[in-house]
Amino acid sequence: YQDKNAAERKKTYSMMAVPFEIPRFFPYERDIVGVIQIYYPDKDRSFTPLEVQVAELMARRLGFVIARKKILAMYRVNEKKEAIVRNIFLKLGTREGVKMKDVFNRVIPELADIINVQSCALFSISDDLQHVFLEAGYPESVGYHGVGKRFSIDSEPAFEQILNLRDPVQASPYHMTTQSYLLVMDPQKSDLVSTTVKEFAHNNNINSILYVPLNVGEEITHFMTFDALDQRQRYTGEEIEIFLFLGRELMKAQRMERLDDILHDFKNPAIATAGFARRLKALFEKEGLQQGDGKIKKYLDVLLQETSRLQEMALSLYQVGKEQVVDLTETLRNRFEINKEAIKEQLKQNVTLKEGPFQDPLLVQCYPLHLERILDNLLNNATNAIPTNGGILSICSYVKGDWACAEISNTGFISEEERLRLLEGEGRGRGLYITHRIVRLLKGKIEVRVGNDTTTLVVRLPLHRE
């Protein structure tokens, strides 16, 4: 023991040190290791085996308490993240078009108490990087959020910093910069805050300001600010993590906002194509054909079915349909049949298709289009994951407790890291993200199982009982 004087002052002359270890929770973390030190007033104390066992038990209990505390903290964070995702996705699904400020105004008031927001604002950035515009603020009753105001970027060093328009600043006790955010701990002393904002912060009891940029790729299009007011000095690390997650989810809303203009143009040709498909089928049924009637009629049915679905998908962006009781097995079979055609069109070789066993009927209550989008995305992903030398694509359905289950399996192995990413909806492509959001909206679950050179995804939806 190095500090002999401290031990002498506390009159401790013997010590037992017991190591403990807590395995890491995630691959990117390190194991938690530590030592429990127990001090005694006795000199040259001899420890009995029972005392050693008690100390080891204490070390294990301490490790358990620390692990439990971390698990509870992770649970609270995940609960808040789920609330963010649920609120944002519901707002996106029920609006005509998607605008960032509209999502902000609808989501933040509902999440404020959950994620402990006192005051925040949303800013947009001009294309020429000369100005920022205050798009929205919470709470509206505060009054100092001058929505619609324009500010010069060069008038505020913090704006230049988060937009990467100036050299990185030196570390300071008054502000902290990272790749993900800028935290001003003391607006009155930080040189990243202008005189105007210092006065503003003083008048409104703002103790610290968190800036979170929202970027699509390399381009920063918006940023948010979070103010710590009155008795609150600053936001904690856990709260900052939640705000960063909120920013990432709003960025996804931003990408959907950009898609909205494209999808608006997509609506008209989808409707027109569906109309011509119906006319073609009506003409065929009226005048008839002599050769190949069966195949032509089948192809017309598929053409009509798929173009009608395109039309329904386009219109669903602007109006909300009604939930229906749908046969999951029938829908799975139909989407599998459509996927067969896609495999032929893609010229994929040596793909063996297997169907069944099935549960007939297998009823769920949902929007039919939502269910079709889930199955199409998963079938498409499974097909693309089959190796180039070929493999098996199979489907089945069954009941498990209170769940209606659709199972899609394909040849191909994935790592544990990839499996976890799939469970979080973070796999490659936009389809998986949409699929996870829709499944959550329908109060369902997705499971991923990995076998010997096979990957199986299971969609579970609440079973509808008559």
NORFEN-V30764 format. One record per residue. RES is the residue in three letters. SS is DSSP state (2 for helix, 1 for strand, 0 for the rest). PSI is psi in whole degrees, -180 to 180 (none if undefined). D_FIRST is the distance of its C-alpha to the first C-alpha in Angstrom with 2 decimals. Layout:
# NORFEN-V30764
res-><RES:RES>
ss-><SS:SS>
psi-><PSI:PSI>
d_first-><D_FIRST:D_FIRST>
This chain:
# NORFEN-V30764
res-><TYR:GLN:ASP:LYS:ASN:ALA:ALA:GLU:ARG:LYS:LYS:THR:TYR:SER:MET:MET:ALA:VAL:PRO:PHE:GLU:ILE:PRO:ARG:PHE:PHE:PRO:TYR:GLU:ARG:ASP:ILE:VAL:GLY:VAL:ILE:GLN:ILE:TYR:TYR:PRO:ASP:LYS:ASP:ARG:SER:PHE:THR:PRO:LEU:GLU:VAL:GLN:VAL:ALA:GLU:LEU:MET:ALA:ARG:ARG:LEU:GLY:PHE:VAL:ILE:ALA:ARG:LYS:LYS:ILE:LEU:ALA:MET:TYR:ARG:VAL:ASN:GLU:LYS:LYS:GLU:ALA:ILE:VAL:ARG:ASN:ILE:PHE:LEU:LYS:LEU:GLY:THR:ARG:GLU:GLY:VAL:LYS:MET:LYS:ASP:VAL:PHE:ASN:ARG:VAL:ILE:PRO:GLU:LEU:ALA:ASP:ILE:ILE:ASN:VAL:GLN:SER:CYS:ALA:LEU:PHE:SER:ILE:SER:ASP:ASP:LEU:GLN:HIS:VAL:PHE:LEU:GLU:ALA:GLY:TYR:PRO:GLU:SER:VAL:GLY:TYR:HIS:GLY:VAL:GLY:LYS:ARG:PHE:SER:ILE:ASP:SER:GLU:PRO:ALA:PHE:GLU:GLN:ILE:LEU:ASN:LEU:ARG:ASP:PRO:VAL:GLN:ALA:SER:PRO:TYR:HIS:MET:THR:THR:GLN:SER:TYR:LEU:LEU:VAL:MET:ASP:PRO:GLN:LYS:SER:ASP:LEU:VAL:SER:THR:THR:VAL:LYS:GLU:PHE:ALA:HIS:ASN:ASN:ASN:ILE:ASN:SER:ILE:LEU:TYR:VAL:PRO:LEU:ASN:VAL:GLY:GLU:GLU:ILE:THR:HIS:PHE:MET:THR:PHE:ASP:ALA:LEU:ASP:GLN:ARG:GLN:ARG:TYR:THR:GLY:GLU:GLU:ILE:GLU:ILE:PHE:LEU:PHE:LEU:GLY:ARG:GLU:LEU:MET:LYS:ALA:GLN:ARG:MET:GLU:ARG:LEU:ASP:ASP:ILE:LEU:HIS:ASP:PHE:LYS:ASN:PRO:ALA:ILE:ALA:THR:ALA:GLY:PHE:ALA:ARG:ARG:LEU:LYS:ALA:LEU:PHE:GLU:LYS:GLU:GLY:LEU:GLN:GLN:GLY:ASP:GLY:LYS:ILE:LYS:LYS:TYR:LEU:ASP:VAL:LEU:LEU:GLN:GLU:THR:SER:ARG:LEU:GLN:GLU:MET:ALA:LEU:SER:LEU:TYR:GLN:VAL:GLY:LYS:GLU:GLN:VAL:VAL:ASP:LEU:THR:GLU:THR:LEU:ARG:ASN:ARG:PHE:GLU:ILE:ASN:LYS:GLU:ALA:ILE:LYS:GLU:GLN:LEU:LYS:GLN:ASN:VAL:THR:LEU:LYS:GLU:GLY:PRO:PHE:GLN:ASP:PRO:LEU:LEU:VAL:GLN:CYS:TYR:PRO:LEU:HIS:LEU:GLU:ARG:ILE:LEU:ASP:ASN:LEU:LEU:ASN:ASN:ALA:THR:ASN:ALA:ILE:PRO:THR:ASN:GLY:GLY:ILE:LEU:SER:ILE:CYS:SER:TYR:VAL:LYS:GLY:ASP:TRP:ALA:CYS:ALA:GLU:ILE:SER:ASN:THR:GLY:PHE:ILE:SER:GLU:GLU:GLU:ARG:LEU:ARG:LEU:LEU:GLU:GLY:GLU:GLY:ARG:GLY:ARG:GLY:LEU:TYR:ILE:THR:HIS:ARG:ILE:VAL:ARG:LEU:LEU:LYS:GLY:LYS:ILE:GLU:VAL:ARG:VAL:GLY:ASN:ASP:THR:THR:THR:LEU:VAL:VAL:ARG:LEU:PRO:LEU:HIS:ARG:GLU>
ss-><0:0:0:2:2:2:2:2:2:0:0:0:0:1:1:1:1:1:1:1:1:1:0:0:0:0:0:0:0:0:0:1:1:1:1:1:1:1:1:1:0:0:0:0:0:0:0:0:2:2:2:2:2:2:2:2:2:2:2:2:2:2:2:2:2:2:2:2:2:2:2:2:2:2:2:2:2:2:2:2:2:2:2:2:2:2:2:2:2:2:2:2:2:0:0:0:0:0:0:2:2:2:2:2:2:2:2:2:2:2:2:2:2:2:2:0:0:0:1:1:1:1:1:1:1:0:0:0:0:0:1:1:1:1:1:1:1:1:0:2:2:2:0:0:0:0:0:0:0:1:1:1:2:2:2:0:2:2:2:2:2:2:0:0:0:0:0:0:0:0:0:1:0:0:1:1:1:0:0:0:0:1:1:1:0:0:0:0:0:0:0:0:0:0:2:2:2:2:2:2:2:2:2:0:0:1:1:1:1:1:1:1:1:1:1:1:0:0:1:1:1:1:1:1:1:1:1:1:1:0:0:0:0:0:0:0:2:2:2:2:2:2:2:2:2:2:2:2:2:2:2:2:2:2:2:2:2:2:2:2:2:2:2:2:2:2:2:2:2:2:2:2:2:2:2:2:2:2:2:2:2:2:2:2:2:2:2:0:0:0:0:0:2:2:2:2:2:2:2:2:2:2:2:2:2:2:2:2:2:2:2:2:2:2:2:2:0:0:0:0:0:0:0:1:1:1:1:2:2:2:2:2:2:2:2:2:2:2:2:2:2:2:2:2:2:0:0:0:0:0:1:1:1:1:1:0:0:0:0:0:0:0:1:1:1:1:0:2:2:2:2:2:2:2:2:2:2:2:2:2:2:2:2:2:2:0:0:0:0:0:1:1:1:1:1:1:1:1:1:1:0:0:1:1:1:1:1:1:1:1:1:0:0:0:0:2:2:2:2:2:2:2:2:0:0:0:0:0:0:2:2:2:2:2:2:2:2:2:2:2:2:0:0:0:1:1:1:1:1:1:1:0:0:1:1:1:1:1:1:1:1:1:1:0:0:0>
psi-><123:-44:84:-37:-41:-42:-39:-42:-37:-1:46:125:-7:152:141:128:124:119:153:159:138:118:151:153:-31:155:-32:-5:168:154:146:122:149:-179:134:125:124:124:146:149:-13:142:139:44:138:129:133:158:-35:-42:-40:-42:-41:-42:-41:-40:-41:-41:-43:-41:-40:-42:-40:-44:-44:-44:-42:-41:-41:-41:-43:-40:-42:-39:-43:-42:-45:-37:-44:-39:-42:-41:-40:-51:-47:-46:-45:-45:-37:-39:-39:-34:-8:19:154:103:167:116:137:-46:-32:-43:-43:-50:-29:-33:-47:-46:-34:-27:-11:-47:-33:-42:13:48:127:-48:134:163:154:128:142:163:133:154:-31:5:35:-28:157:152:132:105:-39:157:152:139:151:-28:-18:-40:-21:-4:99:76:133:-11:152:138:141:134:-38:-4:-11:108:-34:-38:-47:-36:-49:-21:6:39:7:163:149:141:159:154:142:148:-7:-14:158:131:139:178:-20:-21:168:125:117:107:-29:94:-30:-24:-13:137:4:1:129:166:-38:-46:-32:-46:-42:-45:-40:-44:-25:16:42:118:-29:158:129:126:126:110:145:114:147:107:-125:-10:125:116:-25:166:157:151:142:123:136:121:160:-118:-16:124:-40:165:147:169:-39:-42:-39:-40:-42:-43:-38:-39:-42:-43:-42:-39:-38:-31:-38:-38:-37:-42:-38:-32:-41:-35:-25:-42:-40:-44:-28:-42:-26:-25:-48:-50:-31:-44:-42:-43:-42:-40:-45:-34:-41:-41:-41:-41:-41:-41:-41:-44:-29:-47:-28:163:153:-37:142:27:-43:-48:-42:-43:-40:-45:-37:-40:-43:-43:-45:-43:-46:-38:-33:-36:-39:-43:-45:-40:-43:-44:-29:-16:-22:-4:151:127:-165:145:147:161:119:144:108:-40:-46:-43:-40:-43:-45:-45:-31:-38:-43:-38:-30:-44:-39:-38:-42:-43:-35:-5:36:134:150:40:116:128:132:137:139:172:160:153:116:129:169:95:137:157:119:-180:123:-40:-38:-45:-42:-40:-39:-52:-40:-45:-43:-40:-40:-44:-43:-41:-46:-24:-13:133:159:-25:3:177:-161:139:122:155:154:169:153:169:137:101:-123:17:140:125:132:128:131:122:147:153:137:133:142:153:168:-37:-43:-38:-44:-37:-39:-41:-29:0:26:23:180:144:156:-26:-40:-37:-47:-44:-47:-41:-40:-42:-42:-39:-35:10:35:-172:156:132:149:121:140:125:-159:99:29:150:131:128:132:124:123:126:149:129:131:125:134:none>
d_first-><0.00:3.80:6.01:6.72:10.19:9.86:8.46:11.29:13.76:13.39:13.53:10.98:10.08:9.87:8.91:11.10:10.76:14.33:15.61:18.92:21.59:24.77:27.54:29.16:32.36:34.26:34.56:33.50:30.18:26.82:25.13:22.57:19.22:16.13:13.47:13.79:10.85:12.46:11.29:13.41:14.64:15.39:13.92:13.82:15.15:17.11:17.60:21.21:22.54:23.86:20.54:19.18:22.44:22.23:18.79:20.26:23.33:21.46:19.90:23.45:24.92:22.61:23.61:27.18:27.01:25.71:28.39:31.03:30.28:30.69:33.87:35.33:34.66:36.35:39.18:39.79:39.84:42.23:44.46:44.83:45.54:48.17:49.78:49.97:51.56:53.95:55.17:55.64:57.41:59.70:60.69:61.42:63.54:65.75:66.68:69.55:67.75:64.11:63.09:59.51:60.13:61.95:59.03:56.66:58.97:59.30:55.74:53.51:55.05:54.53:50.91:49.88:48.58:46.95:44.94:44.52:46.71:47.71:49.83:50.52:53.27:54.73:56.02:58.21:58.57:61.91:62.82:63.00:59.47:60.95:60.56:58.67:60.41:58.99:60.17:58.70:56.38:54.75:55.45:59.03:59.36:56.84:59.59:57.62:57.79:60.93:61.79:64.07:62.90:62.46:59.80:59.66:56.60:56.40:56.29:52.83:49.95:48.08:51.14:51.14:47.44:47.65:50.90:49.36:52.01:49.67:46.78:43.32:41.74:38.50:35.44:35.69:34.04:37.57:38.44:37.08:39.21:38.87:41.50:42.20:42.26:42.01:40.15:41.07:38.48:40.39:44.11:44.72:42.37:42.53:44.95:45.87:47.78:51.23:52.50:54.71:51.91:49.70:52.57:53.13:49.46:49.57:52.82:51.63:48.09:46.50:42.78:42.02:44.11:43.34:45.76:46.20:48.70:50.95:52.09:54.46:53.42:52.83:55.03:53.63:56.47:54.83:51.64:50.33:48.61:46.54:46.19:43.56:45.54:45.32:42.10:40.60:38.65:38.26:38.34:35.21:34.25:35.81:38.98:39.22:39.04:41.94:43.93:43.53:44.78:47.68:48.46:48.58:50.93:53.13:53.27:54.74:57.26:57.99:58.84:61.11:62.76:63.71:65.04:67.20:69.74:70.09:70.50:73.11:75.24:74.54:76.20:79.79:80.14:78.48:81.09:83.91:82.95:82.85:86.29:87.81:86.36:88.08:91.34:91.17:90.69:93.55:95.79:94.96:95.76:99.01:100.45:98.63:98.08:99.63:97.00:93.35:93.56:90.67:88.14:89.28:88.99:85.50:84.38:85.98:84.16:80.82:81.71:82.71:79.65:77.19:78.95:79.21:75.49:74.95:77.14:75.26:71.90:73.16:74.62:71.50:69.71:71.95:72.63:70.84:72.66:72.63:70.52:72.53:72.18:71.80:71.91:68.67:70.15:73.30:71.38:69.08:72.18:73.88:70.93:70.52:74.20:73.74:70.71:72.98:75.18:72.20:71.19:74.76:74.81:71.53:73.05:69.99:70.82:70.20:68.81:69.64:69.98:69.45:70.22:69.49:69.20:69.75:69.75:73.11:73.14:69.57:69.78:67.35:67.98:67.21:68.83:70.60:69.77:66.05:66.17:68.13:65.66:62.73:64.53:65.94:62.57:60.94:63.93:63.96:60.25:60.67:63.74:62.05:59.06:61.34:61.03:63.90:65.09:65.71:64.42:64.98:65.05:65.49:65.68:65.90:65.62:64.81:63.79:60.33:60.00:60.84:60.47:63.12:61.59:62.82:61.22:61.50:60.32:60.51:59.78:56.67:52.94:50.29:46.51:44.14:43.29:47.04:47.54:44.99:46.66:50.00:48.74:47.70:51.07:49.56:51.48:53.84:56.89:57.88:59.53:56.38:55.09:58.47:58.50:55.15:56.20:59.55:58.05:55.70:58.68:60.54:57.59:57.14:54.41:54.02:52.40:51.70:51.68:51.18:52.82:53.86:55.30:56.28:55.13:56.37:56.36:57.33:58.60:58.49:60.66:61.48:64.44:67.58:69.41:73.03>
